[in-house]
């Protein structure tokens, strides 16, 4: 496994589908997945945006970390960079991809640094979600890349208690199961997972949600009754439909 393994690639959804999910946003998608599809909690707890204002959606390349065991992962790693599995999760990158890392919530291991993230962005990657840390955070913040992390550290990836162990396998990130190829949506509210099989149905359902929320927002800003407009009640349904038809 540590001698330059063959890494399975992922199936990727149409880019337009990912763009539609990113436009809707994690908050609306999370509530729709819970209310209409029965997925109680798709939010990865811990990772927060390194830089505010980023919004991304794309298929997940996954990296699994495990507790460090020196007989399997020792100092010789740096004699051959290809023994470093955290490099291998980046190699299959295609435009629009998101890397998701199960770093076990470790706050002392910098999974990626500036060079790795620069390579990922150069290949067209759009986001990184880690339930752990990166290093070189000041440089990473300047990249055209969304980064969601639990923290930052000066340490490199295997300096402390964890090791990269497997690539493009199912992982747990922030308490959520991630299957390689799942769509990750991340913005200022955090990162969520959208099962690819539900993505188109979710876009259809959530787009209607976004529309009525926009109508409700306008009415509430004009002093409308919260009890009527949020959530939208049948009492104002005709008013909403007329507003929608006029748009």
N, C-alpha and C positions, 0 to 999 in steps of 0.2 A: 504493500500500500504506500510505502514511503519512498518508492524509487521511480517516481514519474508515472503515476497510474493513468490508465485511460479513463477520462472523465465523461460520463454520459451528458449529453446535451439535453435541452428542455424543449417542449412544444410551446410555441409562442402564439398568442392571440393576435388578431388584426390590430394594428396600431390605432385605428380609429376607435376601437372599443376601449382601449386603455385611455385615450384622450378624453372620451366621453366620461369615464369614471373619474378622472382627475378633475374635470370641470365641475362635476357634482360635489365632490369633496367627501372627506372621511366621515364627518359627523352625520350627514344625511344618509350615506351608504350604510354606516353602522346601525342606525335606527331601522332602516328598511330591511336589512338582513335579519335583525332580531324580530321585527313585527310581522314580516311577510314570509320569511324563509326559515325561521326557527333557529337561527344561529345566534345564540344568546350573547356572546361577547367575542368579537373578532379583533379587539384592540390589543396591540402588543404593549404591555405595560413596561415602563422604564425608558425606552428610547424617546428622546425629545430632539427637536430640530437644532442643529448647530447654528444655523442661520435662519432667521424668520423670513417668511414670505415665499418659501419654495413649495411647489406642489408637483408631485410626480405620480405616475402610475405605470407599472410595467411588470413583466413576468419575473418570477423569483429564481435567481441562482442561489443555492444554499450552501453554507459552510457550517459544519458541526464541529464544535470543540469539546474536548474531554479533559478530565483532570490529568495533570502531567505525570507521566511515569518515565523516569530517566532511562530505563533499559530499552524503551521503544523510541524515545525521542531525546537525544542528547546533544552534546556540543558539536558533533560531526555534521549536524544539519547545515551549518554554514560553510562546510567544505564543498557542498553541492547544493546550490540554490533550488534545484528541482526537487529536493526533498521537502521543500516548504509548501505544504498543501494550501496555505492561504493564497499562494500565487495561482494555484490551479483553478480556484473558483473564478478567477478573473479571465483566464484564457479563452473560454467560450463566449465572452461578452459580445453581444450584438446591440445595435442602437435601440435604446428604450429599455434595456434590462435594469433590474434592481437586484443588488446582492443583499441577502439576508443572512445574518450570522447568529447562531446559537453560541454566545460567548459565556453562558452560564452566569450572567450578571457580574462577572469578574471586573473589578474596578482597578486592577493593577496591570492589565495586559493590553497593550495597544495593538489591536488586530491589524490595522492598516496604518501606514504613514503617508506622507505627501507623495512619494514616488508611486506607490501602489495605486493610490486614488487618482493621480494624474494619468496613469496608464488606463485605468478603468474609464475615466471621463473621455480620454482620447479615442477609445474604442466605441464611444457612443453610449456608455452606461449613464443612467440618469439619477440613480439614488442608491444609497447604502443605509441599511437598517441593522443596528448591532445592539444586542442587549449586553453591552459592555463598552469598551473604550476604543478610541483611536489616539494616535500621537500626531505631532506636527499640526495641531488643531488650527493655529493661526493661518498656516498656509492652506489647509484644507478648506477653511472658511472662504477663501478667495477663489476657489475653483467653481466652475459652472456645473455644480453637482449638488444634489440634495443629500444631506448627511443627517441621520437620526441616530443618536448615541445616548447611552446612559451617563457617560462621563468622558473625561479626557485624562491622559497620563503621559509621562515622558518615557515609560517603559516600552520595549518592543514586545512582539506578540507572544513569545514563549519564555520571556524573562522570569516569569513568576509561576503561576499555578495551573495554567491550562495549555493545551496543545491543539492545533488544528488536526482533525481526525478523519473527516470524510467530507466529500463534495457531492452536491446534488443528490442528497438523500433527504427524507423527511426529517424535519427538525422541530424543536420547540423554541420559539423566540418570544420573550416577554410573556410566557404562559400561554401562547397560542400555537397550535399545530400549523406548520407551513409545509406544503408539498411542493417540490420543485415544479415551476411553471405556474403556480398560483399567481394571481395578480395582486400586487402590493400597491396600495394607495396611501400616500403619506403627504401630510401638509402640516400646518401649524398646530393642529389638534392632535397630531401623532400619526402612527402607522397602523393600518388595518390590513387584513387579508380578505380577498374576494375569491372564492372558489371559481375556477374558470368555467365550470359547467353552469354556474348561475349568473355569469356576468351579463349576458345580453338581457335576460329577464330583469336583472337588477337595474340596468340602465333604463329600461322601459318604465319600471315602477317608480324609480327615484326621480326620473325626469318630471313626472306628474307631481311628485312631492315638491320638487323645486319650484314648479310653477305656482302651486297654491300658496307656498310659503312666501313667494314674492308678492302675490296679491295681499296676503295677510299682513306682510311687513308694511306695505303702503297704507292699508287701512288703520293699522295700529299707530303708525306715525301721524295719522290724521286725527287720532283720539278715539279710534274705534274700540269697541268692547272686547277685551281679551277673551271673555267667555264665548263670544260668537266667532271670533276670527282665528283663535289658536287653541286647540286645533280647529280646523274649518268645520262648521256645523251645517246641517241641512237648511237651517234658517237663512243662511247667506249663500247657499249653493247657486241659486239662480243669478245672484249678483256676481259671483265668481265666474260663472260660465259666460256671462255677458262681457266681463272684463277680459277674459281669455280670448273670446272671439274677436275682440277689438284690437288685440296685439298684432 
